[in-house]
């Protein structure tokens, strides 16, 4: 591999490129950020050279010019529950191999020296060739957050054919069963989930987490969709869980926006409440699902944008499919309910979520044109284009302005419907 350029600030120190930069280089992917590992040094040695220390648990430093992270080699020992329950040792005596041994996956436990030579004591390069995600050691299970990181990496590399090593998956199951996941902070779990949603195939990561018990504590509402049968006429793909994963794949083909992807992930949570005797019907699930989605957002400390679009999608996605049968006034009411005229970008994401829902039916969903999304987006544009000054010029005042504006909106929606084949 290519040697890295010398840097006078590291003169006399032994440094290695580690982590994602080495992994991505071996995968043939662009290397965006580099992390450096320093062996044989003390914190004061870096501070004396102008590096800025960040973090309190262990010494991580920022390069004074590039801003790249530099860490001292360290060992870790489990001392308590959760991802913070570790005692960390660092110092000149800690070796490169000891530092790499504490990392999560073999593909992340490689290093590159100044000459471009690969140091790979745990077989990461071989696992890249085999497209395998494998833990470095049983210490993987000491940090419960690594289970969610594994889901994120699977989602990120699923398109390259990566799969989780059976022994690693079994270890994840043991980790989930230990109760350690309950000690994680909502913010850390949310961050991993968000990164999973931003990846190329979030459904792969979500499915893994469900399989090993990673969702039992944090997303039980999603697991409740398993086995919840649906009307075969509308959902030939199977139960509500299968539909959700297919819809998640569909939204990924429509937009990279993780806010929309999250909304699709939770859009059918209400189906998990349907009693067995009422299956496969899920009447009213769009209403009963709203508090469930809100509870998930509260539990995970999801940002407001995620919560708001999730709420809209859960509540109105069924109405979003029915443009052919809705009266123009009802369409305007839907735009009002979604606050579409003030937040058009969010409403456009809502229409994409509805389309993903419609397409989350396997082959049958991908082959059917979805005109509802186009209709609602055009209806929004037409309503936004109405010039209120024309109404005011007629001397209309007070509450009458709102009513006149509504009538104009209903009229343009009616005209739009007449011009489209729905």
Secondary structure, 3 states (H helix, E strand, C coil): CCCCCCCHHHCCCEEEEECHHHHHHHHCCCCCCCEEEEECCCHHHHHCCCCEEECCCCCEEECCCCCCEEEECEEEEECCCCCCCEEEEECCCCCHHHHHHCCCEHHHCCEECCCCCEECCCCHHHHHHCCEECECCHHHHHCCHHHHHHHHHHHHHHHHCCEECHHHHHHHHHHHHCCHHHHCCHHHHHHHHHHHHHCCCHHHHHHHHHHHCCCCCCCHHHHCCCCCCCCCCCCCCCCHHHHHHHHHHHHHHHCCCHHHHHHHHHCCHHHHHCCHHHCCCCCCHHHHHHHHHHHHHHHHCCCHHHHHHHHHHHHHHHHHCCCCCCCHHHHHHHHHHCCCCCCHHHHHHHHHHHHHHHHCCCHHHHHCCCHHHHHHHHHHHHHHCCCHHHHHHCCCCCHHHHHHHHHHHHHHHHHHHHHCCC
